[in-house]
């Protein structure tokens, strides 16, 4: 059962805590690449959702996202490579989106600081 709830700040904290403990994050990828969506908070900005638990990522692997696979990213690669590249590209990170697709959208640099 998911630990995610409607408190997006708490879900962000769980994202950092659990991904540190497990040394990985989870995303959705298909033949065209990793899932990215329009931000619900910022106009003309993309956000890439990631989860700290595989089951939470799998929960979203349905309907319009059914052609994606749930993929693991080692935490060191996520923090040291992904967050830098996504920052350069102006892409936000969506952390632990809940069942209603609500989650904190954060700047990659801000997320990286939470791992220090």
Secondary structure, 3 states (H helix, E strand, C coil): CCCCCCCHHHHHHHHHHHHHHHCEEEEEEECCEECCEECCCCCCCEEEEEECCHHHHHHCCCHHHCCCEEEEEEHHHHHHHHHHHHHHHCCEEEECCCCCCCCEEECHHHHHHHCC
